[in-house]
Amino acid sequence: MKVRTLDYHTAGEPLRIVTAGLPDIPGRTMLERRRTMQAELDHYRRFLMLEPRGHADMYGAVLTMPEKTDGDVGVLFLHNSGYSTMCGHGIIGLVTAGLEYDLFPVRDRSAIRIDTPAGRVTASATVDSRGQVESVSFLNVPSFVWRTRVPVEAGGHKLNCTVAFGGAFYAYVRAEPLGLELVPQEASRLIELGREIKERLSTSLEIRHPEGEDDLNFLYGTIFVRSGHRPGFSRNVCIFADGELDRSPTGTGVSGRAAIHYSQGDVGLGQELEIESIIGSTFQVSCVEETRVGELPAVIPEVTGSAYLTGRHEFVLDQRDPVREGFLIR
């Protein structure tokens, strides 16, 4: 088995994009294709995400045909334990690679239509005179606050969190009561607390998307939030999947945060927030439109960031290899 990839990073978070070597993934919808890959093709995820080719914080994307006839491309997102429903840093990296390497046909660079398991995302790119992508903005799926002041205990602290959706459900927790600065030196502690909060809430809350399919009804991760030194600026860290620590500010995560701030009256339509990651990289996010999801008020967030090529690879599976199925050490 041989699989070719383009590797990018978006704001420091890796994205391994499969360009050759996988079979077509059947399914009428992106959620059906996600189920098919989970059930029948998961060995490709393990091959690319886990050691010795990947690592505990690797992330990937598999391109498909679009779900809808007016789409440009479909995408499934991979991580250390399974498959995301949406990924903002992945959209930014995918659009950057797609334009720089002609990975899929694009009808309109100002409205690149991407079908994800969470729904349709529309992106645009700023491209320089050499054809290199300077930045990508995307209009995300409708994002909303699902629950506020949800009690949870972690690290010996009693906390309240907000659960919001930005393509996936996250629990948002203030960092200050936990004494966290959200810096790289705290990585192990952040992973430990993020896992604990996710596990406790996953057993105590029955999460349900008001209009989505059952595949969306799970808590994807924990996001720790710390206020910044000026209005509209802050830092957050997302712990998702099996203890993955996002190096980027998390595109779906900042979408959920935009919905939270809008619901609280902190920002209005078009008012930009700048959100910093654990390594100091940033995304910009704003609410561009009001909408509803079922009975809940929601917004359409626009997220902006940049991605950069890190490598071009051909990965090989040697059948004699005793660890060919992959492994993971945290």
Backbone torsions as a table, in degrees:
resi	resn	phi	psi	omega
1	MET	NA	133.8	176.4
2	LYS	-130.9	134.7	178.8
3	VAL	-131.6	129.7	177.2
4	ARG	-100.7	144.0	-179.9
5	THR	-141.1	156.8	162.1
6	LEU	-108.5	129.5	178.6
7	ASP	-107.0	128.7	176.5
8	TYR	-125.4	168.4	163.4
9	HIS	-129.7	144.1	175.0
10	THR	-115.7	112.2	-179.5
11	ALA	54.6	30.3	178.6
12	GLY	98.0	-14.7	-178.3
13	GLU	-90.6	129.0	-175.1
14	PRO	-69.8	152.9	172.3
15	LEU	-144.3	114.1	178.3
16	ARG	-100.9	109.3	-174.6
17	ILE	-100.1	120.5	-179.6
18	VAL	-75.5	126.6	178.9
19	THR	-112.5	-16.8	177.9
20	ALA	-165.2	149.9	172.5
21	GLY	113.4	-11.1	177.6
22	LEU	-102.7	146.5	174.3
23	PRO	-72.4	163.5	172.1
24	ASP	-60.8	144.7	-177.8
25	ILE	-107.0	110.2	-176.8
26	PRO	-72.8	156.8	177.3
27	GLY	148.8	140.9	-179.4
28	ARG	-74.3	-37.1	-179.7
29	THR	-117.8	167.4	177.6
30	MET	-66.7	-33.4	176.6
31	LEU	-66.5	-37.3	175.9
32	GLU	-65.1	-41.0	178.1
33	ARG	-65.4	-37.6	175.7
34	ARG	-60.6	-43.7	178.3
35	ARG	-63.3	-41.5	179.8
36	THR	-61.6	-44.9	-179.1
37	MET	-66.7	-38.4	176.1
38	GLN	-58.8	-43.8	-172.1
39	ALA	-83.3	-35.7	-168.3
40	GLU	-118.3	-20.5	-172.3
41	LEU	-128.4	22.4	-175.3
42	ASP	-66.3	-20.5	178.8
43	HIS	-63.2	-26.3	175.8
44	TYR	-69.6	-40.1	176.6
45	ARG	-60.5	-47.9	-180.0
46	ARG	-61.7	-40.8	-179.9
47	PHE	-58.3	-40.9	-173.4
48	LEU	-94.4	-30.5	-174.2
49	MET	-92.4	-36.1	-172.9
50	LEU	-88.5	168.0	173.8
51	GLU	-65.8	150.0	9.1
52	PRO	-89.8	-0.6	-180.0
53	ARG	-90.7	-27.4	179.1
54	GLY	-118.6	-151.1	-179.6
55	HIS	-164.1	179.5	-172.9
56	ALA	-63.3	-22.0	-177.4
57	ASP	-115.3	21.5	177.3
58	MET	-73.6	154.5	-179.5
59	TYR	-144.5	148.7	-174.6
60	GLY	-145.2	170.4	179.7
61	ALA	-143.6	138.5	175.9
62	VAL	-120.4	125.7	-179.4
63	LEU	-84.7	144.1	175.5
64	THR	-134.5	175.2	168.0
65	MET	-64.7	150.1	176.8
66	PRO	-64.2	153.7	177.5
67	GLU	-72.5	-39.3	-176.5
68	LYS	-105.4	151.4	-173.9
69	THR	-65.6	-24.1	-179.8
70	ASP	-92.3	6.9	-179.4
71	GLY	-83.4	160.6	175.9
72	ASP	-95.1	-36.2	-176.9
73	VAL	-163.1	154.8	169.6
74	GLY	-111.4	159.5	-178.9
75	VAL	-148.7	139.9	169.5
76	LEU	-113.6	140.6	-177.2
77	PHE	-110.9	138.5	-173.6
78	LEU	-120.1	149.5	173.9
79	HIS	-148.2	-165.0	-169.4
80	ASN	-70.1	-18.5	-178.3
81	SER	-128.7	0.9	-179.7
82	GLY	166.8	-133.1	-166.9
83	TYR	-137.2	124.3	175.9
84	SER	-73.2	162.5	172.6
85	THR	-93.3	-25.1	175.3
86	MET	-158.5	157.7	179.8
87	CYS	-154.4	116.6	-178.6
88	GLY	-71.6	-45.5	178.4
89	HIS	-64.6	-30.4	177.3
90	GLY	-67.3	-38.9	177.5
91	ILE	-63.4	-44.8	-179.8
92	ILE	-62.1	-44.3	178.5
93	GLY	-67.9	-40.6	-179.3
94	LEU	-63.8	-44.9	179.2
95	VAL	-64.8	-41.5	178.3
96	THR	-60.2	-50.5	179.1
97	ALA	-65.4	-40.1	-178.6
98	GLY	-59.0	-41.3	179.6
99	LEU	-78.5	-38.8	-177.4
100	GLU	-73.6	-25.1	-177.3
101	TYR	-123.8	11.3	177.7
102	ASP	52.3	50.1	-176.8
103	LEU	-73.3	-26.0	179.0
104	PHE	-154.1	152.9	-179.2
105	PRO	-69.1	137.3	179.3
106	VAL	-120.6	121.2	-178.8
107	ARG	-78.5	-36.9	-174.6
108	ASP	-145.9	111.2	-176.6
109	ARG	-63.5	-20.0	179.4
110	SER	-89.0	-5.3	179.4
111	ALA	-151.7	73.4	-179.9
112	ILE	-84.6	116.5	-171.5
113	ARG	-96.4	117.8	-173.4
114	ILE	-121.0	125.5	178.1
115	ASP	-95.9	125.3	179.5
116	THR	-121.3	166.4	176.6
117	PRO	-59.4	-25.4	178.7
118	ALA	-86.2	-11.2	-179.3
119	GLY	134.0	-174.1	-177.1
120	ARG	-77.3	132.4	174.7
121	VAL	-122.2	138.1	-179.4
122	THR	-119.1	124.9	-174.0
123	ALA	-119.3	159.0	172.3
124	SER	-138.1	156.4	-175.3
125	ALA	-130.8	145.4	169.4
126	THR	-101.3	120.8	-172.9
127	VAL	-120.6	137.1	-179.6
128	ASP	-84.9	-177.6	-174.5
129	SER	-67.8	-18.2	179.5
130	ARG	-93.0	0.5	-179.3
131	GLY	86.7	7.8	177.8
132	GLN	-89.2	139.7	-176.9
133	VAL	-81.7	124.2	179.6
134	GLU	-85.9	-39.8	178.8
135	SER	-159.0	161.2	177.3
136	VAL	-131.4	135.7	171.3
137	SER	-117.0	145.2	176.4
138	PHE	-139.9	143.9	171.7
139	LEU	-88.7	117.3	-173.6
140	ASN	-84.1	174.1	173.6
141	VAL	-65.2	159.7	177.8
142	PRO	-53.8	131.5	-175.8
143	SER	-119.4	145.1	-170.7
144	PHE	-156.7	159.9	172.8
145	VAL	-86.8	126.9	-178.7
146	TRP	-97.0	-45.3	177.7
147	ARG	-145.0	146.1	175.0
148	THR	-119.6	159.2	177.6
149	ARG	49.1	51.0	176.6
150	VAL	-86.2	119.4	-178.1
151	PRO	-74.4	141.9	176.0
152	VAL	-156.0	147.6	178.4
153	GLU	-113.3	133.7	179.3
154	ALA	-153.7	138.1	178.2
155	GLY	58.7	28.1	-178.8
156	GLY	80.4	7.3	-179.4
157	HIS	-112.1	139.8	171.6
158	LYS	-92.1	123.1	-171.8
159	LEU	-126.6	162.0	166.5
160	ASN	-116.9	138.6	179.2
161	CYS	-129.7	165.1	174.6
162	THR	-112.9	133.3	175.5
163	VAL	-103.8	122.9	-178.5
164	ALA	-137.4	160.2	-176.7
165	PHE	-116.4	131.4	175.4
166	GLY	-137.3	32.1	-170.1
167	GLY	117.1	-19.2	171.6
168	ALA	-157.2	162.0	179.6
169	PHE	-89.5	135.6	177.4
170	TYR	-131.1	150.6	168.4
171	ALA	-97.5	120.9	-178.1
172	TYR	-100.0	125.3	-172.8
173	VAL	-129.3	134.6	175.1
174	ARG	-68.2	137.3	-178.4
175	ALA	-80.9	-30.3	-172.2
176	GLU	-59.8	-44.7	179.7
177	PRO	-62.2	-21.6	178.7
178	LEU	-91.9	-0.9	-179.8
179	GLY	71.2	26.6	-176.1
180	LEU	-98.1	135.1	175.1
181	GLU	-94.6	-11.5	-177.7
182	LEU	62.2	53.9	179.1
183	VAL	-119.8	160.7	-176.0
184	PRO	-55.8	-30.9	-179.0
185	GLN	-64.6	-17.0	-179.4
186	GLU	-97.0	10.5	-172.1
187	ALA	-53.7	-49.0	-177.7
188	SER	-62.3	-41.9	179.3
189	ARG	-66.2	-40.7	178.6
190	LEU	-62.8	-43.1	178.4
191	ILE	-63.0	-43.9	-179.6
192	GLU	-61.6	-48.9	-178.8
193	LEU	-68.8	-39.6	179.5
194	GLY	-61.8	-41.9	177.1
195	ARG	-64.3	-43.3	-177.8
196	GLU	-62.3	-46.3	-179.7
197	ILE	-63.3	-45.4	179.7
198	LYS	-60.8	-45.2	-178.7
199	GLU	-64.7	-42.3	-179.4
200	ARG	-65.3	-45.0	-178.4
201	LEU	-71.2	-33.9	-179.8
202	SER	-64.0	-27.9	178.9
203	THR	-90.4	-19.9	-175.8
204	SER	-103.5	-17.7	-177.9
205	LEU	-114.9	137.5	170.1
206	GLU	-100.8	96.8	-175.2
207	ILE	-80.4	135.8	-179.5
208	ARG	-144.8	121.6	173.9
209	HIS	-71.4	129.8	-174.5
210	PRO	-61.8	-26.5	-177.1
211	GLU	-128.7	-7.2	-173.8
212	GLY	-90.0	174.6	177.7
213	GLU	-78.4	166.8	-176.2
214	ASP	-59.8	-26.6	-179.5
215	ASP	-60.3	-19.8	-179.0
216	LEU	-88.9	-7.3	-169.1
217	ASN	-89.3	65.8	176.0
218	PHE	-152.1	154.3	177.4
219	LEU	-84.7	115.2	-174.2
220	TYR	-81.7	-34.8	-176.1
221	GLY	-170.2	179.7	176.9
222	THR	-116.0	134.7	178.1
223	ILE	-121.6	120.2	176.5
224	PHE	-91.3	133.2	-173.1
225	VAL	-123.2	134.5	176.9
226	ARG	-132.7	133.8	-179.8
227	SER	-63.5	150.2	-179.0
228	GLY	-96.2	-174.6	-175.1
229	HIS	-87.2	-2.0	178.3
230	ARG	-150.1	158.4	-179.9
231	PRO	-58.6	140.7	177.7
232	GLY	80.2	0.7	-178.7
233	PHE	-122.9	135.3	179.6
234	SER	-157.2	177.0	178.8
235	ARG	-127.4	141.7	169.6
236	ASN	-142.2	159.6	177.9
237	VAL	-133.9	129.4	-178.5
238	CYS	-106.8	129.7	171.8
239	ILE	-111.4	118.2	-173.1
240	PHE	-136.3	176.0	179.1
241	ALA	50.8	-135.5	179.7
242	ASP	-94.2	70.8	177.3
243	GLY	70.7	25.8	174.8
244	GLU	-74.5	137.6	177.7
245	LEU	-107.6	113.5	-176.9
246	ASP	-71.9	127.0	177.2
247	ARG	-79.3	-20.8	177.3
248	SER	-90.9	172.7	175.3
249	PRO	-71.1	-9.3	176.7
250	THR	79.9	103.5	-174.8
251	GLY	-62.6	-43.9	176.4
252	THR	-70.3	-32.3	178.8
253	GLY	-67.3	-43.7	178.7
254	VAL	-71.1	-23.9	174.0
255	SER	-66.2	-44.6	175.2
256	GLY	-62.6	-38.6	177.7
257	ARG	-64.7	-39.2	177.5
258	ALA	-60.0	-41.8	177.9
259	ALA	-63.0	-40.0	178.8
260	ILE	-63.2	-51.0	-177.5
261	HIS	-63.9	-36.3	178.6
262	TYR	-66.9	-41.6	-179.5
263	SER	-65.4	-27.9	-179.6
264	GLN	-87.6	-5.2	-178.0
265	GLY	80.3	13.5	179.8
266	ASP	-73.4	-30.6	-179.9
267	VAL	-136.6	155.7	173.7
268	GLY	-109.6	-179.1	178.6
269	LEU	-60.2	133.7	177.4
270	GLY	81.5	-4.2	-179.7
271	GLN	-86.0	120.9	-169.4
272	GLU	-86.7	139.4	169.5
273	LEU	-109.1	140.8	173.1
274	GLU	-111.1	121.8	-174.6
275	ILE	-121.3	128.8	-172.8
276	GLU	-101.8	149.1	179.7
277	SER	-94.9	-178.2	178.7
278	ILE	-63.9	-23.6	179.5
279	ILE	-102.1	2.8	177.6
280	GLY	93.2	-0.3	174.4
281	SER	-75.0	158.6	-173.0
282	THR	-133.5	151.6	164.4
283	PHE	-118.5	150.8	170.0
284	GLN	-107.2	139.5	-179.3
285	VAL	-142.5	141.8	175.1
286	SER	-144.8	158.9	174.6
287	CYS	-93.5	122.2	-174.5
288	VAL	-106.3	-12.6	-176.9
289	GLU	-160.3	142.5	171.0
290	GLU	-87.8	147.4	175.5
291	THR	-154.9	-169.7	176.1
292	ARG	-137.1	149.5	172.0
293	VAL	-124.0	105.3	-170.5
294	GLY	61.9	-126.6	178.8
295	GLU	-91.5	-0.4	-174.8
296	LEU	-95.3	137.5	171.3
297	PRO	-67.0	143.9	-176.7
298	ALA	-145.3	169.9	177.2
299	VAL	-133.1	159.3	168.0
300	ILE	-99.8	111.4	178.4
301	PRO	-87.0	150.2	169.3
302	GLU	-116.4	125.4	-176.5
303	VAL	-116.8	138.7	-178.8
304	THR	-128.5	136.9	176.2
305	GLY	-164.8	-176.2	-176.8
306	SER	-133.4	150.8	-179.7
307	ALA	-132.3	156.8	-174.9
308	TYR	-141.8	141.7	178.5
309	LEU	-66.6	135.6	174.3
310	THR	-118.4	-19.0	179.6
311	GLY	179.0	162.4	173.6
312	ARG	-124.8	127.2	-168.5
313	HIS	-133.3	151.8	164.3
314	GLU	-125.1	112.4	-179.4
315	PHE	-96.2	138.4	-173.7
316	VAL	-122.1	139.0	173.9
317	LEU	-104.4	115.7	175.5
318	ASP	-94.1	117.7	-176.6
319	GLN	-62.9	-18.4	178.2
320	ARG	-79.8	-12.6	-173.1
321	ASP	-69.8	120.6	-177.5
322	PRO	-69.1	-17.0	178.4
323	VAL	-116.4	31.6	-175.2
324	ARG	-63.5	-23.5	-179.4
325	GLU	-80.6	-5.6	177.7
326	GLY	90.3	156.0	177.9
327	PHE	-151.9	170.4	-176.7
328	LEU	-143.9	129.5	173.4
329	ILE	-124.5	124.0	177.4
330	ARG	-95.6	NA	NA
